[in-house]
Amino acid sequence: MDDSKWQQKLSAEAYRVLREKGTERRFSGALLDEERPGIYQCAGCGTELFSASTKFDAGCGWPSFYASLPDTVEYVEDTSHGMRRVEILCKNCGGHLGHVFEDGPAPSGQRYCVNSVALEFRADKD
């Protein structure tokens, strides 16, 4: 999709995060406290990215997961802001999701720190 179509499709905040690599304020995201079973999808293209069963409370202020669904996330070195991090992107549309760190729980030891506005949640049906 070209840039003008992304601007039409997404809210201003979702566009800033997904397309301009922004970050939402800590503890401000709508999905931070979501605890129901379900799937987290890319807010840009709908690709399924994370299972709610891998979500945990990292205390960092953003939804955190210890694993992504297979072959859904792309990893890119990020040296912005004087830091060395690993950025995570939706493998389908290239939308910026957040970053992954090596300080998560077992079994992976990883913490996928994701902006709520980059995600949509689909709850399991009862």
N, C-alpha and C positions, 0 to 999 in steps of 0.2 A: 504494500500500500504506500502511496506517496504521503508526504508530510501533511498536506491539507486534509486528506481523508482521515488520518490519525487524529487531527485536531477536531474534526467533526464527530468522530466516534467516541473519543474519550473525554472525560471531564478535564478541566484545566489542571487539576492536581495529578490525575492519572497520567496525563500527557507529560507533565513535568518529570514525573518519576520514570515512567516506562520509556519515553522517547528521548528525554534530555538527561537521564541518569541522575535524577534528583533523589532526595531522601525525605520522607515524611518525618515530622517531629516525633521524638520518642513518646511512647505511651498515648499517642493520639489516634492510632489506627483502629478502625471498626472491628477488625478480626483478631485483635490481640487476645481477647478473653473468650473467643469462640471455643466451645468444648464439645460440641456434638460430633458424632461420627460422620464422615463424609469425605469429599475430595475438594482440594484447592486447585483452581484453574487460573490460567493466565487471564488477567482482565483485558488484555489486548486481543487475543485470538481464541481463547477458550480451551487451549491445550491443558490437559490434566497434568499437574506438576507434583503435587504432594498429597499423600494420604493423611487424613487427620490422625491416624494411629501413630504417626511419627512426630506429631507436634508435642512440644514440651515447653514449660515455663522457664526460659533462660534468665528472666529478670532484666533483660536488656532494653525492653520497651518496644520490641517488634515481634511479630509472630516468628517462632523458631521451630525448625524441624531438624531431625537427625539424619534424614535421608530424603532424596527426591525420588520420584518414580523413574524407572529405567529409561535412559536415552531421551530425557526431556529438557535437561538443563545444559547450557554451554558454560564453560569456565574460561575466564579471561583475566590475565594479570592486570591489576589496577594499581598504579603508582601515584594517583592523584592525592592532593592534600598532604604531600610529604610522607605518605604511608605506603606500605607494600601489603596489598590485600588481593583476594581472589574474588572478582566480580562474578555474579551468576546472572545469566540471560536466559530467556525462554528460547529454546533451540528452534522453535517453529517461526516466531516472528521477530526475534532479536530484542524483545523488550527487556529493559533493566529490571531485575527483581530485587537485588540486594547484594549481599556478600556471603561467602562461606568461610568459617573459621574452624580451626582444629581444637576447639575447646568444648565440644559437645559431649553428650553422654554416650554410653555403650548402646548399641553395639558398634556404631560407626566412629564415635569420637568427633563427629562433625556437628557444627551448628550452622544451619542455613538460616541466616537472618534476613527476613523478607519484609518489604514494605506492604502493609495491608492493602493499600490502594492499587498495588500491582496484581492483586489476587481477587478472585471471586470464589465464594464458598458455595458448594452444592451439598446439602445435607443428605445423608442416606434416607431412603424412604423406610418408614416403620414397617 
